[in-house]
Structure formats: structure tokens, C-alpha cells
């Protein structure tokens, strides 16, 4: 029986699904429509053409924004860790507005914590919580795993760790930055902080410092000097300051839409269900952070292009072209999809993709109204520096110098 090939571009990979030519015309029409909407093609391609297209896709380099956040997790830093947990989504939302050469950059985040006696002394009391990653739920999970405890705070050592352990981009046009926050002398420990900062600069990694102590203290001067040598910015932060939460009329609807958004995710693969549960747990963590508004910031982040879950969600995986439906073990799909054919699965995925788009549009519209409401009702006295505001202000300035543009 003669066959035609419907090549599906999956993850810069093209895989063919063979379909007999005697499929009813109506079914073929439906499949072609779904393929078009997903950015796929129904034009037969030879194997050689597939290889050429794969090679072309693999050479496409998107701009990158890489941010390593090094947090002091000693006893006095509970407020800092809480600000990081609740305000990380505001930073992500801000980065989502940045483009370079008309492209949405790949946004990667790494987390370290240091100055904690729970960590080995021979590792400088510091620990990588996650490598540079686009997995934002993983970043949130890491933040909520931190437990503060007294310890030696070796700023130079943790910068050295970040430079030696992370896979920093080698592209000169990409943006790479370290934010280090703490409240002890910057020169503690056996690792020379100046050499550590210089090693970052040699790799085109900016070093920004955030001192969580009295601005007039002797220690603050060295933190400022480190930022100057790191070609970055220095800030003073009251880590215990709490932001006033402004409830808005849009909050209940955004929370409900966020739940509906989760229902459009289709877990696949060995860890699909685990990661789906993790997504929901991070929602709980964000919305449970009393008086922070973190849940609403997270809902807005889930609308952005930076929130992608192609490693476990079939909708994102097909959109990002990172999965081969023909080779996928159906036992690793939800029960309601296991007995379906590939065209039927595509049909279901398309339905969820459209539903997700509609929900995202509603969240985006309501989030904009929410932000405008908060801006009008926030007391002037509350418009002070917080971790996210410092990071966003700094990132915008430094990204612009690197050729990235903020889209209003």
C-alpha cells in the first residue's frame, strides 16, 4: 500500500508518521489542520531533506540571559530567602519583556546558597541548588528547600563555585550576571574575593552585590568595592522589610484561571506526573505566601514565553518540537490518551493548546489591570527597595548595555 509521510518537526528533529492513503478525506483534513496549527507540515520530505532541515535548526542560536543568584542562608537571612521565594516571579516577568534582534531570549537561572553550617566546610559552606536552567518550577522548588542556619559566609568562595561549576555561555553577545547577597565582610574565607571577581569578569560575567545590613557599616564599603571591580552595581537592602499587599478586584478570577490553566497540561514520560505535581505544589507555595501577591505574579509568569515545560508537558513538547509521538511509550501518557491513535492524540493536544491560549490571554489581560490597580493604590511610603525591584532595575540597565531591548 502506497504511503505518504506527515513530517512532524519535533525539537529540531523531524519524524515521519506513515499514514495509509485510504484514510477518509475528512480525517486527513482534520490532521492537516492540526499539523498546521502546531507549526507542523504535511509535505512529503525525503530523508536527505530531513537531515538538512535538522542541521539548519540545530545551528539556530537564540540569545541567552543567564543569571546566577547567590543567597546568604545564615540565621539572619530568613527575610532575604523569603523575599527571593516570593519575588522571583516578578523578576521573571520583567525579563519576559526583553528581546534581542526581535527574538525572545532563552532565560536560565541558577541558585546557590552559602554561609550555612548545614553545608560542608571543605566546600566553603556553599551549595549549588540548581544549575543554569529554564526549569522555573525547579528554581522555585529549590528556593523553598532552603533552611537557614548559622555559618561562615565566604563570598569569594561561592563566586568561585559559580564560575567553575556552571555552564556559562561562550557567546559574547549573550548576557551573564551574578547577584550575590549577604551581610558579613566580603573578604571572609581562604578564597581571595578579588581573584574570584576577576575570574568572573574574564568570562564576561558581571558581578552585582547586595549588602543586607546597615548602609553606614564598615562592611558595606567592601561590598560596594566588589561590585565596582565586578563591573556591576551595589545595593543596600533591608532583608526584613515586608511589602504591603494590595488586594485587587481581579485576584479571585486570576486564581481561578490559574487552576484552569494547569488542567491544560498533559504529563508524559517517566517523570511527567511527578513534574505535574511539582507545578501544582509551586502554585500552592506561591499562593500560600501570605501578603506577598506571589501567586498572582507566578500566574503571570506562566503566561510568558519563559515558562516552558516541554520536558514533561505534551502541549509544550509538540510546540517546541521535542518529542516523537511514534516512539513515545503510551504507558507514560495519561490513561485517557493511552488507547488513542497518533492522529487522535494530536487532536486532543490541539484542543488543549487552544484552550491554554484562551486562558493565558485572559490572565494576561487581568494581570495588566491588576498591576495598574496596584500602581494607583500603593502608598508612596511603600515604594522602597526590595530584592526584586533592585534586581529588575539593575537587569534592565545592564541588558540594555548588552544590546537587549525592553518592549513596552
C-alpha positions as CSV (number, residue, x, y, z in Angstrom):
1,X,0.0,0.0,0.0
2,X,1.4,3.4,-1.0
3,X,2.1,5.7,1.9
4,X,2.5,9.4,2.4
5,X,4.7,11.0,5.1
6,X,3.5,13.7,7.5
7,X,6.8,15.0,8.9
8,X,6.4,16.4,12.4
9,X,9.1,18.8,13.4
10,X,9.9,17.7,17.0
11,X,12.7,19.5,18.9
12,X,14.7,20.5,15.9
13,X,14.0,16.8,14.9
14,X,11.8,15.7,12.1
15,X,10.0,12.5,12.5
16,X,7.6,10.9,9.9
17,X,4.2,9.3,10.7
18,X,3.2,6.9,7.9
19,X,-0.5,7.1,7.2
20,X,-2.3,5.0,4.6
21,X,-3.7,6.9,1.6
22,X,-7.1,5.3,2.2
23,X,-7.7,7.4,5.4
24,X,-11.0,9.2,4.9
25,X,-10.7,12.7,3.4
26,X,-12.4,14.3,6.4
27,X,-9.9,12.7,8.8
28,X,-7.0,13.8,6.6
29,X,-8.3,17.3,6.6
30,X,-8.5,17.4,10.4
31,X,-5.0,16.0,10.8
32,X,-3.6,18.6,8.3
33,X,-5.3,21.4,10.1
34,X,-3.9,20.3,13.5
35,X,-0.5,19.9,12.0
36,X,-0.6,23.4,10.5
37,X,-1.8,25.0,13.8
38,X,1.0,23.2,15.7
39,X,3.6,24.5,13.2
40,X,4.0,21.1,11.6
41,X,4.0,20.2,7.9
42,X,2.2,17.7,5.7
43,X,4.6,18.0,2.8
44,X,6.5,14.8,2.0
45,X,10.2,15.1,2.6
46,X,13.0,12.8,1.6
47,X,15.4,11.5,4.3
48,X,18.1,13.8,2.9
49,X,15.9,16.8,3.2
50,X,15.1,15.9,6.8
51,X,18.7,15.8,7.7
52,X,19.4,19.2,6.0
53,X,16.5,20.7,7.9
54,X,17.7,19.2,11.2
55,X,21.2,20.6,10.7
56,X,19.7,24.0,9.9
57,X,17.6,24.0,13.1
58,X,20.5,23.0,15.2
59,X,22.6,25.9,14.0
60,X,20.0,28.5,15.1
61,X,21.3,30.3,18.2
62,X,18.8,32.3,20.3
63,X,20.2,35.0,22.6
64,X,20.7,34.0,26.2
65,X,20.2,35.6,29.5
66,X,22.0,33.7,32.3
67,X,21.5,34.8,35.9
68,X,23.2,33.2,39.0
69,X,21.7,34.2,42.3
70,X,23.9,33.6,45.4
71,X,22.0,33.9,48.6
72,X,23.4,34.0,52.2
73,X,21.4,31.5,54.1
74,X,22.8,32.1,57.6
75,X,20.4,32.6,60.6
76,X,19.9,36.3,60.0
77,X,18.8,35.9,56.4
78,X,15.3,34.5,56.7
79,X,13.9,37.7,55.3
80,X,16.2,37.6,52.3
81,X,15.2,34.0,51.5
82,X,11.5,34.9,51.9
83,X,11.9,37.8,49.5
84,X,13.6,35.6,47.0
85,X,10.8,33.0,47.2
86,X,8.0,35.5,46.8
87,X,9.6,37.9,44.4
88,X,11.4,35.6,41.9
89,X,8.3,35.6,39.7
90,X,8.4,39.4,39.4
91,X,11.9,39.2,38.1
92,X,10.9,36.5,35.6
93,X,8.0,38.7,34.4
94,X,10.3,41.6,33.9
95,X,12.8,39.5,31.9
96,X,9.9,38.3,29.7
97,X,9.6,41.8,28.3
98,X,13.1,41.8,26.9
99,X,14.1,40.9,23.4
100,X,17.2,40.9,21.3
101,X,17.2,41.2,17.5
102,X,13.4,40.6,17.7
103,X,13.9,37.3,19.5
104,X,12.7,36.1,22.9
105,X,16.0,35.2,24.7
106,X,16.5,31.9,26.4
107,X,16.3,32.7,30.2
108,X,18.4,30.5,32.5
109,X,18.6,30.8,36.3
110,X,21.0,29.2,38.8
111,X,20.7,29.3,42.6
112,X,23.3,28.9,45.3
113,X,23.1,29.3,49.0
114,X,26.1,29.9,51.3
115,X,27.1,30.7,54.8
116,X,25.2,27.8,56.3
117,X,26.6,25.2,58.8
118,X,24.5,22.5,57.2
119,X,26.8,22.7,54.2
120,X,30.3,21.0,54.2
121,X,33.2,23.2,55.4
122,X,35.5,21.8,52.8
123,X,33.1,23.1,50.1
124,X,33.2,26.6,51.6
125,X,29.8,26.2,53.2
126,X,28.1,26.8,49.8
127,X,26.0,24.6,47.6
128,X,24.5,24.8,44.1
129,X,20.8,24.2,44.3
130,X,20.3,24.1,40.6
131,X,22.5,24.6,37.6
132,X,21.6,27.2,34.9
133,X,18.2,26.1,33.8
134,X,15.0,27.1,32.1
135,X,13.0,25.0,34.6
136,X,11.4,27.7,36.6
137,X,9.3,25.3,38.8
138,X,12.6,23.7,39.7
139,X,14.0,27.0,40.7
140,X,11.0,27.7,42.9
141,X,11.3,24.3,44.5
142,X,14.9,25.0,45.3
143,X,14.1,28.3,47.0
144,X,11.6,26.6,49.2
145,X,14.1,23.9,50.1
146,X,16.5,26.4,51.8
147,X,16.6,26.3,55.6
148,X,18.7,29.0,57.3
149,X,21.4,28.2,59.8
150,X,24.4,30.0,61.1
151,X,27.7,29.5,59.3
152,X,30.8,31.1,57.8
153,X,30.0,33.4,54.8
154,X,32.6,33.1,52.2
155,X,31.6,35.4,49.3
156,X,34.8,34.8,47.3
157,X,34.4,31.0,47.6
158,X,30.8,30.9,46.4
159,X,31.6,33.2,43.4
160,X,34.4,30.8,42.6
161,X,32.0,27.9,42.8
162,X,29.5,29.6,40.5
163,X,32.2,30.3,37.9
164,X,33.7,26.8,37.9
165,X,30.6,24.7,38.2
166,X,28.1,26.5,35.9
167,X,28.0,26.1,32.1
168,X,28.2,29.8,31.1
169,X,27.6,30.7,27.5
170,X,30.7,31.2,25.4
171,X,28.8,33.6,23.0
172,X,30.0,37.2,23.5
173,X,26.5,38.6,22.7
174,X,24.8,36.7,25.5
175,X,24.2,38.3,28.9
176,X,25.7,36.7,32.0
177,X,25.4,38.0,35.5
178,X,25.9,37.1,39.2
179,X,23.8,38.6,42.0
180,X,25.3,37.9,45.5
181,X,23.5,38.9,48.6
182,X,24.7,38.8,52.2
183,X,25.6,40.7,55.4
184,X,29.1,39.7,56.5
185,X,32.5,41.1,55.5
186,X,33.1,40.3,51.8
187,X,36.7,39.2,52.4
188,X,35.9,36.2,54.7
189,X,37.4,32.8,53.9
190,X,40.5,31.5,52.2
191,X,39.4,32.2,48.7
192,X,40.6,35.6,47.5
193,X,37.5,37.6,46.6
194,X,39.3,39.8,44.2
195,X,40.6,36.8,42.2
196,X,37.1,35.4,42.3
197,X,35.5,38.6,40.9
198,X,38.3,38.9,38.3
199,X,37.6,35.3,37.1
200,X,34.0,36.3,36.5
201,X,35.0,39.4,34.6
202,X,37.4,37.4,32.4
203,X,34.4,35.3,31.4
204,X,32.3,38.4,30.7
205,X,30.1,37.7,33.8
206,X,29.0,40.8,35.7
207,X,29.0,40.7,39.5
208,X,26.3,42.7,41.3
209,X,26.4,42.9,45.1
210,X,23.5,43.3,47.6
211,X,24.5,44.1,51.1
212,X,21.8,43.2,53.7
213,X,23.0,45.4,56.6
214,X,23.3,49.0,57.7
215,X,24.5,51.1,54.8
216,X,26.8,53.1,57.1
217,X,28.6,49.9,58.4
218,X,32.2,49.3,57.6
219,X,31.4,46.1,55.8
220,X,29.2,47.8,53.2
221,X,32.2,49.6,51.7
222,X,33.9,46.3,50.7
223,X,30.6,45.0,49.1
224,X,30.5,48.2,47.1
225,X,34.1,47.8,46.0
226,X,33.4,44.3,44.9
227,X,30.6,45.5,42.7
228,X,32.9,48.1,41.1
229,X,35.6,45.6,40.4
230,X,32.9,43.2,39.1
231,X,31.6,45.9,36.6
232,X,28.3,45.7,38.3
233,X,26.1,47.6,40.8
234,X,26.0,47.7,44.5
235,X,22.8,48.0,46.6
236,X,21.8,48.1,50.2
237,X,18.8,46.0,51.2
238,X,16.7,45.7,54.3
239,X,16.1,42.0,54.0
240,X,13.4,42.0,56.7
241,X,11.2,44.6,55.1
242,X,7.8,43.4,54.1
243,X,5.9,44.8,51.2
244,X,2.3,46.0,51.7
245,X,-0.1,43.6,49.9
246,X,-2.7,45.4,47.8
247,X,-5.7,43.2,47.1
248,X,-7.4,43.9,43.8
249,X,-10.9,43.1,42.3
250,X,-9.1,40.8,39.7
251,X,-7.4,38.5,42.2
252,X,-10.2,35.8,42.5
253,X,-10.6,35.4,38.8
254,X,-6.8,35.2,38.2
255,X,-6.5,32.5,40.9
256,X,-9.4,30.5,39.2
257,X,-7.9,30.9,35.7
258,X,-4.6,29.7,37.1
259,X,-6.2,26.4,38.2
260,X,-7.9,26.1,34.8
261,X,-4.5,26.6,33.1
262,X,-3.0,23.7,35.0
263,X,-5.7,21.5,33.6
264,X,-4.4,22.1,30.0
265,X,-1.0,20.4,30.8
266,X,-0.6,16.8,29.6
267,X,2.1,15.0,31.5
268,X,4.1,12.5,29.5
269,X,7.3,10.5,30.1
270,X,8.6,8.7,33.2
271,X,8.6,11.9,35.3
272,X,5.6,13.6,33.7
273,X,3.2,13.0,36.7
274,X,5.9,14.0,39.2
275,X,6.6,17.3,37.4
276,X,2.9,18.0,37.0
277,X,2.5,17.6,40.8
278,X,5.5,19.8,41.3
279,X,3.9,22.5,39.2
280,X,0.8,22.4,41.4
281,X,2.9,22.4,44.6
282,X,4.7,25.6,43.5
283,X,1.3,27.2,42.9
284,X,0.4,26.3,46.5
285,X,3.8,27.7,47.7
286,X,3.3,30.9,45.9
287,X,-0.4,31.5,46.8
288,X,0.2,30.5,50.4
289,X,2.9,33.1,50.9
290,X,0.7,35.4,53.0
291,X,0.5,39.0,51.9
292,X,3.1,38.8,49.1
293,X,1.0,38.5,45.9
294,X,3.5,35.9,44.8
295,X,0.7,33.6,43.5
296,X,-0.6,36.3,41.1
297,X,3.0,37.1,39.9
298,X,3.5,33.4,39.3
299,X,0.3,33.1,37.3
300,X,1.5,36.0,35.1
301,X,4.8,34.2,34.7
302,X,3.1,31.1,33.5
303,X,1.7,33.2,30.6
304,X,5.1,34.3,29.5
305,X,7.4,32.7,26.9
306,X,9.9,31.9,29.7
307,X,7.6,29.4,31.3
308,X,8.1,26.3,29.2
309,X,7.7,22.6,30.2
310,X,8.4,20.6,27.1
311,X,10.3,18.0,29.2
312,X,7.1,16.8,30.7
313,X,4.1,18.5,29.1
314,X,3.0,17.2,25.7
315,X,1.5,20.5,24.5
316,X,4.8,22.4,25.0
317,X,6.7,19.4,23.7
318,X,4.9,19.4,20.4
319,X,5.0,23.2,20.1
320,X,8.8,23.2,20.9
321,X,9.3,20.1,18.7
322,X,11.0,18.0,21.4
323,X,9.1,14.7,21.3
324,X,8.5,11.9,18.8
325,X,4.9,10.6,19.2
326,X,5.7,7.4,17.2
327,X,8.4,6.4,19.7
328,X,6.7,7.6,22.8
329,X,5.7,4.9,25.2
330,X,1.9,5.3,25.6
331,X,2.1,3.8,29.1
332,X,3.7,7.1,30.0
333,X,0.7,9.1,28.9
334,X,-2.4,9.9,30.9
335,X,-4.9,7.0,30.9
336,X,-7.4,8.8,28.7
337,X,-4.8,9.0,25.9
338,X,-3.2,5.6,26.0
339,X,-5.8,3.9,23.7
340,X,-5.8,6.7,21.2
341,X,-4.1,6.7,17.8
342,X,-1.4,9.4,16.9
343,X,-3.9,11.5,15.0
344,X,-6.4,11.3,17.9
345,X,-3.7,12.4,20.3
346,X,-2.8,15.3,18.0
347,X,-6.5,16.3,18.0
348,X,-6.6,16.2,21.8
349,X,-3.3,18.2,22.1
350,X,-4.6,20.8,19.7
351,X,-7.8,21.2,21.8
352,X,-5.7,21.8,24.9
353,X,-3.3,24.1,23.1
354,X,-6.2,26.3,22.0
355,X,-7.8,26.2,25.5
356,X,-4.5,27.2,27.0
357,X,-4.1,30.1,24.7
358,X,-7.5,31.4,25.6
359,X,-6.8,31.1,29.4
360,X,-3.4,32.8,29.0
361,X,-5.0,35.7,27.2
362,X,-7.5,36.2,30.0
363,X,-4.8,36.0,32.7
364,X,-2.6,38.5,30.8
365,X,-5.4,41.0,30.4
366,X,-6.5,40.7,34.1
367,X,-2.8,40.8,35.3
368,X,-2.3,44.1,33.4
369,X,-5.4,45.6,35.1
370,X,-4.2,44.2,38.4
371,X,-0.8,45.9,38.0
372,X,-2.4,49.2,37.1
373,X,-4.7,49.0,40.1
374,X,-1.8,48.3,42.5
375,X,0.3,51.2,41.0
376,X,-2.6,53.6,41.7
377,X,-3.2,52.4,45.2
378,X,0.3,51.8,46.6
379,X,1.3,54.4,49.2
380,X,4.4,56.4,48.3
381,X,6.0,55.2,51.6
382,X,5.9,51.6,50.4
383,X,7.7,52.3,47.1
384,X,11.1,51.3,48.5
385,X,13.8,48.9,47.5
386,X,13.0,45.2,47.7
387,X,15.0,42.3,46.2
388,X,13.0,42.2,43.0
389,X,13.0,45.9,42.4
390,X,16.8,46.1,42.8
391,X,17.3,43.1,40.5
392,X,14.9,44.4,37.8
393,X,16.3,47.9,37.8
394,X,19.8,46.6,37.5
395,X,19.0,43.9,34.9
396,X,17.2,46.4,32.6
397,X,20.2,48.8,32.7
398,X,22.8,46.1,32.1
399,X,20.8,44.3,29.5
400,X,20.4,47.5,27.5
401,X,24.1,48.0,27.5
402,X,24.4,44.5,26.0
403,X,22.0,45.2,23.2
404,X,18.8,43.8,24.7
405,X,15.7,45.9,24.3
406,X,12.8,46.3,26.7
407,X,9.4,46.1,24.9
408,X,6.9,48.4,26.5
